[in-house]
């Protein structure tokens, strides 16, 4: 018995242990789950970025909106004042007919108000540029192209 090989000898290899391997369906399920998690996380981040951009847009819109309202008020309020003051001045100083004098006075008021509204409108057009960051991120995340 002494010359017989020992069962616990290091030279003898034990049968290969069969570890349980996940099935292909489980791998696909886990991959789809991770993909859906990533899509939901990305959508949440896009929503947060849109909210930040919207707050910034509202802040930037305040001054142009005030200018547009002020310009419209100026244009509307200037018409009667110009009809009375400048129209009468044209009648008295240049001997114009009242109708022509009032027309010129009103036209000057409308032009002044229109210029003010135009300046406010031009400033408000830059407001939409705030959303370029959200648009670029959305295109990069879902479009697959890099814009940076």
Secondary structure, 3 states (H helix, E strand, C coil): CCCCCCCCCCCCCCCCCCCCCCCHHHHHHHHHHHHHHHHHHHHHHHHHHHHHHHHHHHHHHHHHHHHHHHHHHHHHHHHHHHHHHHHHHHHHHHCCCHHHHHHHHHHHHHHHHHHHHHHHHHHHHHHHHHHHHHHHHHHHHHHCCCCC
